[in-house]
Amino acid sequence: MLASAVGAGLLAGLALGGDVRRLATIELRWWRLFLLAIALRVLAVLPLGDDVQRVIYVVSLWSLFACIALNVRLPGARLAGLGVGLNAAAVSLAGGAMPVSPDAVVAAGVRPPVDPLHSLTPNASLLGDIIPIPILGVYSVGDVLLAVGVFVLIVTTMRGGQ
């Protein structure tokens, strides 16, 4: 979903007369924390053992939330931060794995997740992956808010507002 938001943001920004070069003007405070969060997220998918992967995943989400909170002045940051915060809370409360609704998986027509960072559960909370998007997957409210926040950041910046 995030990749789609980036693509849609770029297309919308261009359609509205924006300049993609303006994206280089984004001043991300604590950018090293952002890189750490991304590196941890990548590390979380390596076969290090379920418990280790889950701890790394939780730390990556809260690190990303902290980075966004430190950059709240950026357009879309409040929405993105709320989204990441909801995802971090959902994963933290579920022991390090995002709860996934089996009904949503069926409705989306996708395969159920098999990695330790997702947990198929019939009583997935409202913060879990419960929103089916056919063929694409199952997403959480946090995923949607993060995607909208990134879309707003890209379009607003491309149009010269920051």
C-alpha positions in Angstrom: 0.0 0.0 0.0 2.8 2.4 0.8 4.4 1.9 -2.6 1.0 2.7 -4.2 0.8 5.9 -2.1 4.2 7.0 -3.3 3.3 6.3 -6.9 -0.1 8.0 -6.6 1.5 11.0 -4.9 4.1 11.4 -7.6 1.4 11.2 -10.3 -1.0 13.6 -8.5 1.9 16.0 -7.8 2.8 16.1 -11.5 -0.8 16.4 -12.6 -1.2 19.4 -10.3 1.8 21.1 -11.8 4.3 20.0 -9.1 8.0 19.5 -9.6 9.5 16.2 -8.5 12.8 17.9 -7.8 11.2 19.7 -4.8 11.2 16.3 -3.0 14.9 16.8 -2.5 14.1 19.8 -0.3 12.5 17.8 2.4 14.5 18.3 5.5 14.1 15.2 7.6 15.3 15.8 11.2 16.8 12.8 12.9 17.3 11.1 9.5 19.6 8.5 11.1 16.7 7.4 13.3 14.7 6.9 10.1 17.5 4.8 8.6 17.7 2.8 11.8 14.0 2.1 11.7 14.1 1.0 8.1 17.2 -1.2 8.7 15.5 -2.8 11.6 12.4 -3.5 9.6 14.5 -5.2 7.0 16.4 -7.2 9.7 13.1 -8.3 11.2 12.4 -10.5 8.2 15.6 -12.4 8.4 15.3 -15.9 10.0 16.7 -15.0 13.4 14.0 -16.8 15.3 10.4 -15.7 15.8 10.9 -14.0 19.2 13.9 -12.1 18.0 12.2 -11.0 14.8 9.2 -9.8 16.7 11.2 -7.7 19.1 13.1 -6.2 16.2 9.8 -5.5 14.4 8.3 -3.7 17.5 11.5 -1.6 17.9 11.5 -0.7 14.2 7.9 0.5 14.4 8.4 2.6 17.5 11.6 4.0 16.1 9.8 5.1 12.9 7.0 6.6 15.1 9.6 8.6 17.0 11.2 9.8 13.8 7.8 11.0 12.5 7.0 12.7 15.8 10.3 14.6 15.6 9.3 15.7 12.1 5.7 16.6 12.8 6.1 19.9 11.0 6.2 18.1 7.6 2.9 18.0 5.6 1.1 14.7 6.2 3.3 13.8 9.2 0.4 13.8 11.7 -1.5 11.3 9.6 1.6 9.1 9.0 2.5 9.3 12.6 -1.0 8.3 13.7 -0.9 5.4 11.3 2.5 4.1 12.4 1.5 4.7 16.1 -1.6 2.6 15.6 0.4 -0.2 13.9 3.1 -0.1 16.6 0.4 -0.3 19.3 -1.4 -3.2 17.5 1.8 -5.2 17.1 3.1 -4.4 20.6 -0.2 -5.5 22.2 -0.2 -8.7 20.1 3.3 -9.9 21.2 5.2 -8.5 18.2 3.0 -9.8 15.3 0.3 -7.9 13.4 -3.1 -9.6 14.0 -4.6 -10.5 10.6 -8.3 -11.3 10.0 -8.8 -14.6 8.2 -12.1 -13.3 6.8 -10.3 -10.3 5.4 -7.7 -12.6 3.8 -10.5 -14.5 2.1 -12.3 -11.3 1.0 -9.1 -10.0 -0.5 -8.4 -13.2 -2.4 -4.8 -13.5 -1.2 -2.8 -16.1 0.6 -2.6 -15.9 4.4 0.6 -14.6 5.8 3.1 -17.3 7.0 5.8 -15.1 8.5 6.3 -14.6 12.3 5.5 -10.9 12.0 1.8 -11.6 11.2 -0.6 -13.6 13.2 -3.8 -15.0 11.6 -6.4 -14.7 14.3 -10.2 -14.8 14.0 -10.6 -12.0 16.6 -8.1 -9.5 15.1 -8.6 -6.1 16.7 -9.8 -3.0 14.9 -6.1 -2.0 14.8 -5.1 -5.2 13.0 -5.0 -6.1 9.3 -8.8 -6.1 8.7 -9.3 -4.1 5.5 -9.4 -6.4 2.4 -8.3 -4.9 -0.9 -8.9 -7.5 -3.5 -5.8 -9.0 -5.1 -3.5 -6.5 -3.2 -3.8 -7.7 0.3 -5.1 -7.0 3.8 -4.3 -3.8 5.5 -4.8 -2.0 8.8 -6.3 1.4 9.5 -2.7 2.4 10.4 -1.5 1.3 7.0 -4.2 3.5 5.3 -3.3 6.5 7.5 0.4 6.1 6.8 -0.2 5.9 3.1 -2.4 9.0 3.1 0.2 10.9 5.1 3.0 9.9 2.6 0.7 10.9 -0.3 0.0 14.3 1.3 3.8 14.8 1.9 4.7 14.1 -1.7 1.9 16.1 -3.3 2.3 19.1 -1.0 6.1 19.2 -1.3 6.0 18.8 -5.1 3.6 21.8 -5.3 6.0 24.0 -3.3 4.3 23.8 0.1 6.3 22.5 3.1 
